[in-house]
Amino acid sequence: MKEELSQRRTIHNFYGRTKTRPISQTKQKIMESVLDSFGIQSFEDATLSKYEYVDLEIGFGDGTHLAQMAMQNQDRLFIGAEPFINGVASLAQKIHSNNITNIRIFNGNAHILLESIPKSSINAIYILFPDPWPKKRHHFRRIINSESLKKIHDVLTSNGVLRIASDHEDYCAWILNHLSNNNEPIFNINIHKNRPDQHDWPITKYERKAVTPITYITCRKLS
Ligand SMILES: C[S@@+](CC[C@H](N)C(=O)[O-])C[C@H]1O[C@@H](n2cnc3c(N)ncnc32)[C@H](O)[C@@H]1O
């Protein structure tokens, strides 16, 4: 009951930073123009007709992984959710300088976006180096919890994949515990300690900064 209440709080509140450094005028202009073309308020806003496959990155940070994946897979649409405006500005810069057209940006809390996604619509979801919220009293803020995993499972297509990476040991244990905390398994889980192929799984900014060993988790939807 207590965990359920905490999870409800996370869905409607966002606890991280939404802005740190001021954004230069040039970057701001680029961001505004990119958001005009590619910003979305809900899943429905994404122009899906052209794309058979849709991927979602939750908490894309500076957009390194998202931009790289979009450039490498031009037949797929990539939706990114990120409330941190400096991150959105960095991604916008990458979209602008590489003429990327297959990204849609949700500048906000991914829990809200997830609520707008119909079942079985997303082929792959990436949650890379999510904020660990190490203090026990802040654990309810963790983006991965029973409720979000249920929602993620719902929106994934059959055989869809959820990729997670973290260098925070306690959060990894929490994630694995929540992933297997069901009467019947809903994901086939693979844990890799060695880095997967960089071409298919580009390195993120936080991954470069990681000091402790990283756990890479691939979950394939089972049912
Ligand atoms: C530690 S950073 C990692 C960024 C990036 N994935 C990387 O590996 O470089 C975590 C990111 O998740 C974002 N985030 C936190 N809560 C979120 C939420 N509810 N919805 C979407 N993004 C969120 C934060 O703003 C932050 O940019």
The ligand as a MOL file (V3000), in Angstrom:
LIG
                    3D

  0  0  0     0  0            999 V3000
M  V30 BEGIN CTAB
M  V30 COUNTS 27 29 0 0 0
M  V30 BEGIN ATOM
M  V30 1 C 21.5730 10.2590 -14.9020 0
M  V30 2 S 20.8010 11.0150 -16.2360 0 CHG=1
M  V30 3 C 21.2070 9.9270 -17.5960 0
M  V30 4 C 21.0360 10.5820 -18.9230 0
M  V30 5 C 21.3620 9.6960 -20.1400 0
M  V30 6 N 20.4490 8.5880 -20.2420 0
M  V30 7 C 22.7850 9.2060 -20.0930 0
M  V30 8 O 22.9880 8.0070 -19.8560 0
M  V30 9 O 23.6960 10.0320 -20.3070 0 CHG=-1
M  V30 10 C 19.0920 10.6260 -15.9730 0
M  V30 11 C 18.1690 11.4140 -16.8520 0
M  V30 12 O 16.8350 10.9680 -16.6620 0
M  V30 13 C 15.9880 12.0890 -16.7080 0
M  V30 14 N 14.7430 11.7720 -15.9920 0
M  V30 15 C 14.5680 11.6420 -14.6590 0
M  V30 16 N 13.2820 11.3850 -14.3800 0
M  V30 17 C 12.6220 11.3580 -15.5600 0
M  V30 18 C 11.2750 11.1790 -15.9240 0
M  V30 19 N 10.3340 10.9790 -15.0060 0
M  V30 20 N 10.9500 11.2170 -17.2420 0
M  V30 21 C 11.9080 11.4160 -18.1900 0
M  V30 22 N 13.1980 11.6130 -17.8880 0
M  V30 23 C 13.5560 11.5860 -16.6060 0
M  V30 24 C 16.7920 13.1830 -16.0120 0
M  V30 25 O 16.3370 14.4800 -16.3170 0
M  V30 26 C 18.1770 12.9060 -16.5550 0
M  V30 27 O 18.4440 13.6080 -17.7420 0
M  V30 END ATOM
M  V30 BEGIN BOND
M  V30 1 1 1 2
M  V30 2 1 2 3
M  V30 3 1 2 10
M  V30 4 1 3 4
M  V30 5 1 4 5
M  V30 6 1 5 6
M  V30 7 1 5 7
M  V30 8 2 7 8
M  V30 9 1 7 9
M  V30 10 1 10 11
M  V30 11 1 11 12
M  V30 12 1 11 26
M  V30 13 1 12 13
M  V30 14 1 13 14
M  V30 15 1 13 24
M  V30 16 1 14 15
M  V30 17 1 14 23
M  V30 18 2 15 16
M  V30 19 1 16 17
M  V30 20 1 17 18
M  V30 21 2 17 23
M  V30 22 1 18 19
M  V30 23 2 18 20
M  V30 24 1 20 21
M  V30 25 2 21 22
M  V30 26 1 22 23
M  V30 27 1 24 25
M  V30 28 1 24 26
M  V30 29 1 26 27
M  V30 END BOND
M  V30 END CTAB
M  END
